[in-house]
Amino acid sequence: MRRTVIFLILTLLLTSNAHAVRIKDIASFDGVRENQLIGYGLVVGLRGSGDSSQVLIQIQSVVNVLERMGISTNASSIQLKNIAAVMVTATLPPFTNQGNKLDVLVSSMGDATSIAGGTLIMTPLRGGDNQVYAVAQGSVLTNSFAFGGQAASAQKNHPTAGTIPNGALVERELPNVLAGKTKLRLNLNKADFTTASRIEAVINGKFSSQIATTTDPGSVILKIPESYADRTVDFVAALETLEVRPDNLAKVVLNERTGTIVMGENVRISTVAVSHGNLSIVVKETPQVSQPAPLSSGGQTVTVPRTDLKVTEESRRLMVVPEGASIGDVVRALNFLGVTPRDLIGIFQAIKASGALQADLSII
């Protein structure tokens, strides 16, 4: 079997306990999040690779743009191949100020073959509340090309989608969700009772006061101390750098497609005996032709079947893994059996089916 299969085990967790991490890496404050922006626009300046005349939305958009510029025209008289209708998307980070610039993604909507080298004209970007928060414009970068004729064509990467670095200018700011607050809500990226309790204890120990309380495993409610009443940013900065040791469920993740196996530190198994071996049967047909002797009468040429049968069974030892064995014990025991990463997937599935695996088994 090809050895391109990846066997990934977190060996660092075998020799030491989980390290403490910063609160900012496992939690975020309520309301402090990114917002999605979207807009519809036109990319001009294409070299005959734009939308065809069958894309009516592009023609109507050109008419609307020209009318806003004071030029009257008839939609039926417009036939352009140098313009493409596109959707423009961007992400508005929290606390972005007016005048800041954003990267935008431009994607073709019609039947344009390429938007490489085109220029996006002024496109308003709206949020979920239908308010305009930014305006995008600039040259589209695709890092690709697409050329062809009647009998041959060549293409590199994806020419119908591109980016404009710093192509959007922020026009409207999001409201400051921290201003004037007396309480803050800290949301855990992954809800866990033990982790939430540890965060509460660390924060209360830092400020020597009961300012943190937990109401559910996914959040911690914080009361801003009087000493930080007008310094919310300083209070948040002091909290984010505090370190806490998060707790995780015991879990084994198997990827049958790639053969990847990832096991957490807390994985344990009950007493179980494991043996693994493969039975290989090879059947090879090599028919031979039998002919009568020269100048003989009454004989005839016939095909005589010849079958070679080979049975190979790998000899594997039976390994007993004691109850409460850690991930290191499991790996050493299975390596002793000489199994491959793909064999380990089948073994872990069998151990889970027997009820001996004290962990969640996830197959992706």
N, C-alpha and C positions, 0 to 999 in steps of 0.2 A: 504494500500500500504506500502511496506517495506520502512522503513525510512533510508535506506542506501544511499539514494540520497543525494548528496552533494550540499549545497546551499552556494556558496562563493561570498561574496560581499566585495568590498574594503572599509570597513567602515572608515578606516583612512582618506580617501579622503573627507569624509563628513564634517569633522570638521576643516580642514585646507587646504590651498592651496598646490599645488604640490611643493615639496622641491627641492632646487637646487642640481644638481649633478655635479660631476667632468666631465670635457671635455673628459678625457681618458675613461670614462664609456659609452659615447654615440658616440664617433668618433675615428678614427684611421688615421694614416698618410699613404699617398699613397706609396705603395711599401713595407711597413712594414707588412708582412703577413706570414702565415705558408705555407709550401710546402709539397705536398704529395710525398711519396717515395714508390716504389714497387719493388719486386724482386721474383724470383723463386728459390726454394731450396729443399733440402731433409732433412727429419727428420729420424734419424737412432736410433737403439737401442730399437725398439718396440718389444713387446712380442707376436709376431704372429698376431698383430692387424693392420699391415700395408696394403698397396695396394696389390691386387692379381696380378697374372701374366697377367691378361687381360688388365691392365693399362700399355700400351706400353711406354708412356712418362716417367714413372718411371724407366723402364728398360733401356731405352736409356740414361737417365740422369746418372744412375749408371755407364754405360759403359764410358761415357764422363769423369766422375770424376776419374775413375780408369786409363784411358788413360793419363790424365793430371799428374797422379802420376807415370807414366811409367809402368803401368801394362796393358798388352794386354789381351783382353777377347772377347768372342763371345756372342752377345746379346741373341742368341737362347739357350744358356746353363745357363742363369741366371734365377733362380726362388727364389725370396725373398719375405718374408712376414713381415720382420722386418724393412722395409723402406717405407716411405710415401712421395709422392710428395705434396708440399705445396706452397701456395702463402704467401709471407711475406710483410707486409705493416707497414709503420711508418710515423710519421709527423715530419718534420724538422722545428723547430721554427725559427723566424727571429734572425739574429745576433748570430747564433750558431757557436762556434769556433771549429777548428780542435781538435779532441781528446775528445770532449764532448760525452756523451752517451745518447741514446734514447731508449724508450720503443718500442717494436715491437709486432705486432699481427701475429700469425701463423695460417693459415687455410688450412685444407686438400682439395686437388683437386680431388683425386681419390675415391676409394671405401674403404679406410681405416676405420675401426670401431672405432679406438681410437689412438690418438697421445700422450696420457698421458705417462709421464716418458721418452719420446724420447728426442733426442738432435739434434738441428738444426746445420748442418755443414755450413761452411763459405758461406754466401749468399750476393752478391753485391745488394745494393738497389739503384735504379735509379730514377731520377726525370723526369719531362715532357720533358726535352731536351735530354734524353737518356744518361746523364752523371751520373757516379757513385758518390754518395754523402755520402754513409755510407755502412758499412759491418756489417752484423748481424751473430751472432753465440751464442749458449748457450742452456741450458736446458729449455724445454717447460713446463710451468705450466698451467694446465687446471682446477684444483680444481674439478675434476669429475672422474667418472669411468664407465666402461661398461663391464660387464661380462655376459656370458650366455652359455647355453648348447643346446641340441636338443629340450628340452621341456620347458625350462624356461630361463629367462634373467633378468638382473637388470641393471639399468642405472641411473646415477645422473648427472644433469647439461648437458653440451654439450661437449663430449669428443673429438670431431674432430676439435676444435679450442682452442687455448691457447695463452698465452702471455710469453714474455721473458723480465722481468724488466731490464732496462739498458743493453739490449742485442745487441744494435747496436752502433758501434763506428764511429763517424763522420770523414770522410776522406777529404771532400772538403767543403770549406766555401762559403756561398752565398756572392755576392758583397754587400758592404755597400752602401745602397741607400741614406744615408744622407751625405756622405762625399762629400765636395766640392760644396754643393748646396747653392744657394742664395735665392731660393724660395722653399717652401714646400706646399703640398696640403693636407688639412685635410678633410677626407671623413666622412660624417655622417653615422652612422649605419642605420638610418631611415631618408630619405630625408624629409625635412619640411622647408618651407619658413621662418616661424616665428623662429624656432630654429636656423637656419643658421644666420638670422639677429641678434639674441641675442648673438650668439657666436662671431660674428664680433664685436659687440659693447663691449663685455666684454674684448676681446683681445686688442682692440684699447685703451680702458680705462686703462688697466693694464700697457701698455707701453707708454701711452700718445703720440701716433703716429698712423698714418693711415697705419699700416702694414698689416691689414687684409681686404680683399675684397671678396665679394660673387659674383659668376657668375651664380650659379644655386642653387636650394634648397638642393642639395646633397653634396656640397663641399665648402670649404673656402680656398682661396689662401693666403698664408702667405709670407711676405717678411722679411727675417732674418735681424734684425737691425745690424748696424755696430759694436755695442758693443758686439754682439754675433757672429761676423764673424768667429772666430776660436773656438767657443764654441757651436756647434750645439746641443749637448746633453743637455747642461745647458738650452738652449732656449726651447727645447722640454719639459724638466722637468718643467720649469716655466709655460708652457702653459697647461700641463696636469692637474695640480692641480687647475686651475681656475674653479670656479663653475658657472653654468648657469642653468636656469630653462627651461627644454625642454617643447615644446608644442605638444599636441597630439589631434588627431581627436576624436570627441565624438563617442563612439563605445560600443555596447552591444554584448557580445559573448555568444552564447548558445550552450551547448553540450547536444543534445537530448539523447545520449546513457547513460550518467552518471547523467544527470540532473543538471550539473554545470552551473551557471550563473555568469558572470563577467561584471560589468558595470563601465565605466569610470566616472571621476568627472564631465565632461562637458555634460553629457547626460541630455537633457531637453525634455519635451513633451508639446504639446499644450493642451488646455482645452479639456478634454475627460471624459466621464462617463464610469465606468468599473463595470460590474457585472459578477460574475462567479458562476455557480452552476452545479451540476451533477444530472442527472436523472438516477435512477437505477431501473430496472425491473427484478424481480426474478420470474421465472416460475418453479414450482415444481410439478412433476407428482407422485401421490401415488395411483396407481390403487388398487382396492379392489375386492375380490372374493365373489360373491353372490351365495349361495347354497340353494336348496329347503329344505323345512322342512323334518325331518326324516320320513321315511316310506310313504312319499307322492308319488303320481303318476302323471306324466305329467310335472314335473318340470325338470330343468336342471341347471347345474352350469355355470355361466357366469362371465366375468370380467367387473366390473363397473368402468369406469374412474373417477378419482378424481384429480382435478387440483387446486393447491393453487397459486394464483397470488398476488404478493406484489409489489406495486409501491412506491418508495421512492424518493423524490425530495428535495435536500438540499435547505434550505432557506438562500439566500445571499442578503445582502444589496447592494444598488447601491451607489458607491463611486464616487464623482466628484473630479478629480484632476485638479487644476487650471493651466492656461497657465504659462509656464516658471518654472514649478516645478522642483526642483533639484532631484538628485538621492535619497537623504534622504527622500524627500516628497513622491516620488514614492514608496519606500520600505515601509514606514509607512502606506501609503494608502492600499497597497496590503496586508500587514500583517493584517490590520484591517478587510479585507475580509476573513481572515483565509485560504488563499490558500497555497498549498504546492509548493516546488521548481519546480516540474514537471508541475504543473498548471501554474506557472509563465511563463514558456516557451511558452505555448499556448497564454497567455494573451499578452506578448510582441509581438508575431507574429501578433496578431489581431490589436494591437495598431499601429504597423508599417504599416500594410495593410490599416489602416484608414488614414494614412498620419499624425498622431499626434506625432509620435516619431521623434524627431529632432536629430537623430544619425544613424550611420551605424549599421545595424543588421547583424551579422555574425553567421552562423550556421555551426558547425563542427561535 
